Amino acid sequence: MSGVGDSMISEFVDSLINDGVLSRVGGESYRSNMPPHRLIRYFVGRGIYVDLESISGYLPWDEFEALIRLVFEEWGGFNVVSRLRVPVVGTRVEFDVIAYRRPRVFLIEAKRWKRASSSIRRIVGRHLEKVGGFVAREPEVLMSRVGIGWGGEALLIPVVITWHRALMELIDGVPVVSIYQVNSFINELDGIIDSIRLFRVSWRHV
């Protein structure tokens, strides 16, 4: 199907087996030894193009979050935590992924939509309330839970990331970003930062 010769395919498969990526099962069957996000990191590290759209249907929910972590951590240089619950202002709020690099802290809502959803504004509104209505009022709780080692000031930036392939848009100032464009969003953030809804907070580091 690929049009590549059998010998090249055999060499490639053998290299994957030697690297511990695949294990042979029976005569012509193979089993992956890595979860999908680690496979993506492996192939990208070898300079091999990975089409996220083609593989998106095969990824479970937790792998979608893992892929977000991969983009921010491996390709963006951020520290990343996920599935964090923060007790603030008499309640608990949860964030799918938190990526931080001084002074920016991205608070990320992950939505695995593959097409536009009519509920996006409601999602954005709830996410804004979590960030601005709760966490920004007691930022020291978040910083302590995440393990952020700097004191003083930070920029809390709410972001919604989805599978939906579309150009980034701002809804009530919140970036709604396709997983395919997260890397571009990170690289181009300085140019749009003045248009983004963010919360500037300060606290004492203890």
Steps between C-alpha positions, in 0.01 A plus 500: 500500500782742580688431179818444700702190426472194724866518602465860624188412694674200657796714601270762650299243697821335622624839623177547695542157657864572586398830663239322709210675327346182356489135596436225249186296566479194280623506142390838358334669796646759737407661830592853604690529827428871538184704560403722203646827631840335555483353149437849362798635696716214369412559135528879520838456666610300198383771262195304382183698422200405713150592380304561820170517316544149356572343837253702707225240472721239664592703809307453827421800719802469728731489198351826374605663827838328479547646153428849632760444770746381237462812286546740792776306674708348222454765230412809702741469792229525768461316828173308492261336745159350428171410670561739786229590752542830680305582819429873481233741633304224671481271196717276282583563137674257267720567198580244233850635433708779654811616314727764650815689416568822682300722505225318308271229634266342245187349655371265234159347438531204260197424282523218251257642247567418137271771371363827629273469801210730585591467867839667461388831651363323805827309539700821468278674756545224758875492438524877545312472826741233627804710416383855572225438753685250717870435435598862437355594839729257686795446264733375773293179523552421133871587512551274799309207345680531167842545661583830333827613653497868424326762714354837418292518183352274235264522205215247515385426144184290445511294179265245341664238275293281267543246220290720274721606210443873470684827531549623853218723617443715806171459685461756777876543473571129558708326230327195353781311332511187286749235615652532154589864566614502863865532406424800276288652775791476746747648254271787397361584844704819545331651197146444631551522876327839521180348354487206739303484824755441773524552873805665652547369854758543772570306818766436758717195438518292818 
